[in-house]
Amino acid sequence: MQILQDKKILLGISGGIAAYKTPELVRRLKDHGANVRVVMTDGAKAFITPLTLQAVSGNHVSDSLLDTQAELAMGHIELAKWADLIIIAPATADIIARITAGMANDLLSTLCLATDAPIAIAPAMNQQMWHAKATQTNINTLQSWGHHIWGPGAGEQACGDIGLGRMLEVADLVTLTSDFFADKYLQNQHWVITAGPTREAIDPVRYISNHSSGKMGYAIAHAALRAGAKVTLISGPVDIQAPIGCELIKVTSAEQMHQQALSYAAQATTFVACAAVADYRVADIASEKIKKDSDAIQIALVKNPDIVADVAQLPEKPFIVGFAAETQNVEHYARGKLMRKNLDLIAANDVAKAGQGFNSNDNALTVFSAIDKIEIPLANKNIIAKQLVSLINQHYLLKQSKK
């Protein structure tokens, strides 16, 4: 059964150019099984017609607080009680300000005041308007009330400016809606996850690194967020977007990742060391670009700190999951790392196999505890991550029950 099956979603559309995307948003929500009703402001109708939204939603579109026929049955109260979730997309600076002020001078703002349903706001405005003190104050106020702020995204805007302020893409909004209704079995847990490669400088233009794309770690972060955890993602340099809602800490080197990991893991319930951390760094980084003056050069390397082992030495250590990317004797090396570094679980994969591991969208894992061995067969990394997060939580709860 789909997560959004029979969920009642009230989509509020205010007067921004991003309103042109809302028919597609309605269609995609309905594809996931949701029942969608639409409320439009007068400004929204300058960009998209009620008839269009009625055709794609299959429901009457409400656009007036003073509709005499609707108000015979107190239509605005009925709508406010009907919704499982209210999404305002696009949410202009104006509607955000009016909701924050508690105004009720049109149907949409009245619904927000009259409902006890959760409200998600997808901001859409010029980048300068987004950064304005008034808007940021309003956003902070809405967040303190428990409203969900979805976005904004960054990029080129209709006015030609570039920056934060774009409404999130339809696919992102559908994902966030599904995540909202997903089982929050990790509620009150804080997961710290490392992801991606590290880069160890040789000189100002060269570095030592590896083939990690960060996809597995980012997929785990998304799965943990979806399950209700607070997520801190400590990431090396990657070319993928962090999941919306996580705290992203960007680092470059292993030493930087080590420092951040120890700082955040001390307050975490679960630490997942998915990053492919360079084992060695250059002992003496050249201050200038090294020239090709000879046929060979020698570079002295020194060991990097062992992040996961040092987290395991914390006085109040979290539940710790390591990763072992191997090319041979996978189980032997994984079990050795599990015991040697005092880990709770380790997820091992054979990166020598084609079509899984580094730079692939798919993976297969074998998860070891001190006594168990669990196979997670080859699948898309998002599917693997969902299974792994559930498995980690089962072992975490088992350990908690024994304390």
URFENGI-V134803 format. One record per residue. SS is DSSP state (H for helix, E for strand, - for the rest). OMEGA is omega as a letter, one per 20 degrees, with the letter a starting at -180 (none if undefined). Layout:
[[SS	OMEGA] [SS	OMEGA]]
//
This chain:
[[-	r] [-	a] [-	a] [-	a] [-	r] [-	r] [-	a] [E	a] [E	r] [E	r] [E	r] [E	a] [E	r] [-	a] [-	r] [-	a] [H	r] [H	r] [H	a] [H	a] [H	a] [H	r] [H	r] [H	r] [H	r] [H	a] [H	a] [H	r] [H	r] [H	r] [H	r] [-	r] [-	a] [-	r] [E	a] [E	r] [E	a] [E	r] [E	a] [E	r] [-	r] [-	r] [-	a] [H	a] [H	r] [H	a] [-	a] [-	a] [-	r] [H	a] [H	r] [H	a] [H	r] [H	a] [H	a] [H	a] [H	a] [-	r] [-	r] [-	r] [-	a] [E	a] [-	a] [-	r] [-	a] [-	r] [-	a] [H	r] [H	a] [H	a] [H	r] [-	r] [-	a] [-	a] [H	a] [H	r] [H	r] [H	r] [H	a] [H	r] [H	a] [H	a] [-	r] [-	r] [E	r] [E	r] [E	r] [E	a] [E	i] [E	r] [E	a] [-	r] [H	a] [H	a] [H	r] [H	r] [H	a] [H	r] [H	r] [H	a] [H	a] [-	a] [-	a] [-	a] [-	r] [-	a] [H	a] [H	r] [H	r] [H	r] [H	a] [H	r] [H	a] [H	a] [-	r] [-	r] [-	r] [E	a] [E	r] [E	a] [E	r] [E	a] [E	r] [-	a] [-	r] [-	a] [H	r] [H	r] [H	r] [H	a] [H	a] [-	a] [H	a] [H	a] [H	a] [H	r] [H	r] [H	r] [H	r] [H	r] [H	a] [H	r] [H	r] [H	r] [-	a] [-	r] [-	a] [E	r] [E	a] [-	a] [-	j] [-	r] [E	r] [E	r] [E	a] [E	a] [-	a] [-	a] [-	a] [-	r] [-	r] [E	r] [E	r] [E	r] [E	r] [E	r] [-	r] [-	r] [-	a] [H	a] [H	r] [H	a] [H	r] [H	r] [H	r] [H	r] [H	r] [H	r] [H	a] [H	a] [H	a] [-	r] [-	a] [-	a] [-	r] [-	r] [-	r] [-	r] [-	r] [E	r] [E	r] [E	a] [E	r] [E	a] [E	r] [-	r] [E	r] [-	r] [-	a] [E	a] [E	r] [E	r] [E	a] [-	a] [-	a] [E	r] [E	r] [E	r] [-	r] [-	a] [-	a] [-	r] [-	a] [-	a] [H	a] [H	a] [H	r] [H	r] [H	r] [H	r] [H	r] [H	a] [H	r] [H	r] [H	a] [H	a] [-	r] [-	a] [-	r] [E	a] [E	r] [E	a] [E	r] [E	a] [E	r] [-	a] [-	r] [-	a] [-	r] [-	a] [-	r] [-	r] [-	r] [-	r] [-	r] [-	r] [E	a] [E	r] [E	a] [E	r] [-	r] [-	a] [-	r] [H	r] [H	r] [H	r] [H	r] [H	a] [H	a] [H	a] [H	r] [H	a] [H	a] [H	a] [H	a] [-	r] [-	a] [-	r] [-	a] [E	r] [E	a] [E	a] [E	a] [-	a] [-	r] [E	a] [-	r] [-	a] [-	a] [E	r] [E	a] [E	a] [-	a] [-	a] [-	r] [-	a] [-	r] [-	r] [-	r] [-	a] [-	r] [-	a] [-	a] [-	a] [-	a] [-	r] [-	r] [-	r] [-	r] [-	a] [E	r] [E	a] [E	r] [-	r] [-	a] [-	a] [H	a] [H	r] [H	r] [H	r] [H	r] [-	r] [-	r] [-	a] [-	r] [-	a] [-	r] [-	r] [E	a] [E	r] [E	r] [E	r] [E	r] [E	r] [E	a] [E	r] [-	r] [-	r] [-	a] [H	a] [H	a] [H	a] [H	a] [H	r] [H	r] [H	r] [H	r] [H	a] [H	a] [H	a] [-	r] [-	a] [-	r] [-	r] [E	r] [E	r] [E	a] [E	r] [E	a] [E	a] [-	r] [-	a] [-	r] [-	r] [-	r] [-	r] [-	a] [-	r] [-	r] [-	r] [-	a] [E	r] [E	r] [E	a] [E	r] [E	a] [E	a] [E	r] [-	r] [-	a] [-	a] [-	r] [E	a] [E	r] [E	r] [E	a] [E	a] [E	r] [E	r] [E	a] [H	r] [H	r] [H	r] [H	a] [H	r] [H	r] [H	a] [H	r] [H	r] [H	r] [H	r] [H	a] [H	r] [H	r] [H	r] [H	a] [H	r] [H	r] [H	r] [H	a] [H	a] [-	a] [-	none]]
//
